[in-house]
């Protein structure tokens, strides 16, 4: 059994400290005896690198969010990194579903109008849905879609690995990307941001989509080329889109994306600070407890895959 010293840096969040204590750990400042670090700041990868350089005794670092793209080369350090992947799957999948339904029922249009307007609705029932990414958010979203009888296809890097138990849809590799994209009415981005997925949805890819299709992004802003998205929405290449993520964040008020009636933007609120605090605390209880008793950690990062 390891010593129970766990450093909590750089933000001393009381809920996180309590979770560490609940799991049997002792929150401490970094010392030569400290082997475990809970890092709470996604925006300061350079500070984490400095911490690792000055503390070569560290063996395990828990990172705060599911996405780890900000940490780049740091992840190749010879220590164990865990992310919060799968911690926030429920609220993010819930938000993705809400955005899809809002687009399909033209809610953005209806909340702005002052007249009776057109009668229009699309439905999830028996419709083709493509989820790009095969992690916890994709599993949760596929589960939420079950009552709609949607024809769900999941694109993931490792299609042969277990997916949602009882899932009746299809799980395929990115080799099938173009053909699956061309079939789908709803396309939902739930993938990690890697060198492969960065700006994956560019003019070529958006041009493959159905003209009556909907694109929803709850992954990272940089998965979509925003200039190409604006053009696709203006030209009618796709029907509408919704995104909870942009680049930069916050999106400047003068950005052309704000001017589009067929684009719904939410300010990265699929998981709020309150939701993150609760769910990350739950992850800390699990992983600190596992660390102290030499059990497998949850959410181990694969540096080669980037998530």
RAWO-V776553 format. One record per residue. N is the residue number from 1. OMEGA is omega in radians with two decimals (* if undefined). BURIAL is 1 if it has 24 or more other ideal C-beta (glycine too) atoms within 12 Angstrom, else 0. Layout:
N | OMEGA | BURIAL
N | OMEGA | BURIAL
This chain:
1 | -3.11 | 0
2 | 3.00 | 0
3 | -2.97 | 0
4 | -3.13 | 0
5 | 3.13 | 1
6 | 3.11 | 1
7 | 3.13 | 1
8 | -3.03 | 1
9 | -0.22 | 1
10 | -3.12 | 0
11 | -3.10 | 0
12 | -3.11 | 0
13 | -3.06 | 1
14 | -3.13 | 0
15 | 3.13 | 1
16 | 3.09 | 1
17 | 3.13 | 1
18 | 3.13 | 0
19 | 3.10 | 1
20 | 3.12 | 1
21 | 3.13 | 0
22 | -3.10 | 0
23 | 3.12 | 1
24 | 3.13 | 1
25 | 3.07 | 1
26 | -3.13 | 0
27 | -3.05 | 1
28 | 2.93 | 1
29 | 3.12 | 0
30 | 3.06 | 1
31 | 3.09 | 0
32 | 3.13 | 0
33 | -3.08 | 0
34 | -3.11 | 1
35 | -3.07 | 1
36 | -3.10 | 1
37 | 2.98 | 1
38 | -3.08 | 1
39 | -2.97 | 1
40 | -3.03 | 1
41 | -3.14 | 1
42 | -2.98 | 1
43 | -3.06 | 0
44 | 3.13 | 0
45 | -3.14 | 1
46 | 3.09 | 0
47 | 3.07 | 0
48 | 3.12 | 1
49 | 3.11 | 0
50 | 3.12 | 0
51 | -3.13 | 1
52 | -3.13 | 1
53 | -3.11 | 0
54 | -3.13 | 0
55 | -3.09 | 1
56 | 3.13 | 0
57 | -3.11 | 0
58 | -3.12 | 1
59 | -3.09 | 1
60 | 3.07 | 1
61 | 3.04 | 1
62 | 3.13 | 1
63 | -2.89 | 1
64 | -3.05 | 1
65 | 3.14 | 1
66 | 3.10 | 1
67 | -3.12 | 1
68 | -3.06 | 1
69 | -3.12 | 1
70 | -3.01 | 1
71 | 2.95 | 1
72 | -3.04 | 0
73 | 3.11 | 0
74 | -3.07 | 1
75 | 3.13 | 1
76 | 3.04 | 0
77 | -3.05 | 1
78 | 3.07 | 0
79 | -3.14 | 1
80 | 3.00 | 1
81 | 2.96 | 1
82 | 3.07 | 1
83 | 3.10 | 1
84 | -3.11 | 1
85 | -3.07 | 1
86 | 3.10 | 1
87 | -2.99 | 1
88 | -3.04 | 1
89 | -3.06 | 1
90 | -3.13 | 1
91 | -3.12 | 1
92 | 3.08 | 1
93 | 3.09 | 1
94 | 3.14 | 1
95 | 3.11 | 1
96 | 3.12 | 1
97 | 3.13 | 1
98 | 3.13 | 1
99 | 3.11 | 1
100 | -3.13 | 1
101 | 3.11 | 1
102 | 3.12 | 1
103 | -3.07 | 1
104 | 3.14 | 1
105 | -3.14 | 0
106 | 3.13 | 1
107 | 3.09 | 0
108 | 3.11 | 1
109 | -3.05 | 1
110 | -3.11 | 0
111 | 3.14 | 0
112 | -2.98 | 0
113 | 3.11 | 0
114 | 3.14 | 0
115 | -3.05 | 0
116 | 3.00 | 0
117 | -3.06 | 0
118 | 3.04 | 0
119 | -3.08 | 0
120 | 3.01 | 0
121 | 2.92 | 0
122 | -3.04 | 1
123 | 3.01 | 0
124 | -3.00 | 1
125 | 3.08 | 0
126 | -3.10 | 0
127 | 3.13 | 1
128 | -3.12 | 1
129 | 3.08 | 1
130 | 3.05 | 1
131 | 3.14 | 1
132 | -3.01 | 1
133 | -3.02 | 1
134 | -3.14 | 1
135 | -3.06 | 1
136 | 3.13 | 1
137 | 3.12 | 1
138 | 3.12 | 1
139 | -3.12 | 1
140 | 3.13 | 1
141 | 3.09 | 1
142 | 3.09 | 1
143 | 3.13 | 1
144 | -3.11 | 1
145 | -3.08 | 1
146 | -3.12 | 0
147 | -3.12 | 0
148 | -3.10 | 1
149 | -3.13 | 0
150 | 3.05 | 1
151 | -2.98 | 1
152 | 3.00 | 1
153 | 3.14 | 1
154 | 3.06 | 1
155 | 3.13 | 1
156 | -3.12 | 1
157 | -3.08 | 1
158 | -3.00 | 0
159 | -3.08 | 0
160 | 3.10 | 0
161 | -3.10 | 0
162 | 3.04 | 0
163 | -3.10 | 1
164 | 3.13 | 1
165 | 3.14 | 0
166 | -3.13 | 0
167 | -3.08 | 0
168 | 3.10 | 0
169 | -3.08 | 1
170 | 3.03 | 1
171 | -3.06 | 1
172 | -3.14 | 1
173 | 3.12 | 0
174 | 3.03 | 1
175 | -3.09 | 0
176 | -2.98 | 0
177 | -3.04 | 1
178 | -3.06 | 0
179 | 3.12 | 0
180 | 3.12 | 1
181 | -3.10 | 1
182 | -3.10 | 0
183 | -2.87 | 1
184 | 3.01 | 1
185 | 3.09 | 1
186 | 3.09 | 1
187 | -3.04 | 1
188 | -3.10 | 1
189 | -3.13 | 1
190 | -3.06 | 1
191 | 3.01 | 1
192 | 3.04 | 1
193 | 3.11 | 1
194 | 3.08 | 1
195 | 3.11 | 0
196 | -3.06 | 0
197 | 3.14 | 1
198 | -3.10 | 0
199 | 3.09 | 1
200 | -3.13 | 1
201 | 3.12 | 1
202 | -3.08 | 0
203 | -3.13 | 0
204 | -3.08 | 0
205 | 3.10 | 1
206 | 3.11 | 1
207 | 3.10 | 0
208 | -3.04 | 1
209 | 3.06 | 1
210 | 3.13 | 1
211 | 3.09 | 0
212 | -3.05 | 0
213 | 3.13 | 1
214 | 3.12 | 1
215 | 3.13 | 1
216 | -3.10 | 1
217 | 3.03 | 1
218 | -3.12 | 1
219 | 3.05 | 1
220 | -3.12 | 1
221 | -3.04 | 1
222 | 3.01 | 1
223 | -3.12 | 1
224 | 2.99 | 1
225 | -3.00 | 1
226 | 3.09 | 1
227 | 3.13 | 0
228 | 3.11 | 1
229 | 3.11 | 1
230 | -3.14 | 1
231 | -3.13 | 0
232 | -3.13 | 1
233 | 3.12 | 1
234 | -3.07 | 0
235 | -3.09 | 0
236 | 3.10 | 0
237 | 2.96 | 1
238 | -3.03 | 1
239 | -3.06 | 1
240 | 3.13 | 1
241 | 3.04 | 1
242 | -3.13 | 1
243 | 3.04 | 1
244 | -3.05 | 1
245 | -3.14 | 1
246 | 2.93 | 1
247 | -0.07 | 1
248 | 2.98 | 0
249 | -0.06 | 0
250 | 3.08 | 0
251 | -3.10 | 1
252 | -3.08 | 0
253 | -3.12 | 0
254 | -3.10 | 0
255 | -3.09 | 0
256 | 3.12 | 0
257 | 3.14 | 1
258 | -3.04 | 0
259 | -3.04 | 0
260 | 3.12 | 1
261 | -3.11 | 0
262 | 3.05 | 1
263 | 3.12 | 1
264 | -3.11 | 1
265 | 2.98 | 1
266 | -2.94 | 1
267 | 3.13 | 0
268 | -3.09 | 1
269 | 3.04 | 1
270 | 2.96 | 1
271 | -3.11 | 1
272 | 3.12 | 0
273 | -3.13 | 0
274 | 3.13 | 0
275 | -3.13 | 0
276 | -3.10 | 1
277 | -3.14 | 1
278 | -3.03 | 1
279 | 3.08 | 1
280 | 3.05 | 1
281 | 3.09 | 1
282 | 3.13 | 1
283 | 3.13 | 1
284 | 3.11 | 1
285 | -3.13 | 1
286 | -2.99 | 1
287 | 3.07 | 1
288 | 3.09 | 1
289 | 3.12 | 1
290 | -3.14 | 1
291 | -3.07 | 1
292 | -3.09 | 1
293 | 3.09 | 0
294 | 3.05 | 0
295 | -3.11 | 0
296 | 3.08 | 0
297 | 3.14 | 1
298 | 3.05 | 1
299 | 3.12 | 1
300 | -3.09 | 1
301 | 3.01 | 1
302 | -3.05 | 0
303 | -3.13 | 0
304 | 3.11 | 0
305 | 3.14 | 1
306 | 3.08 | 1
307 | * | 1
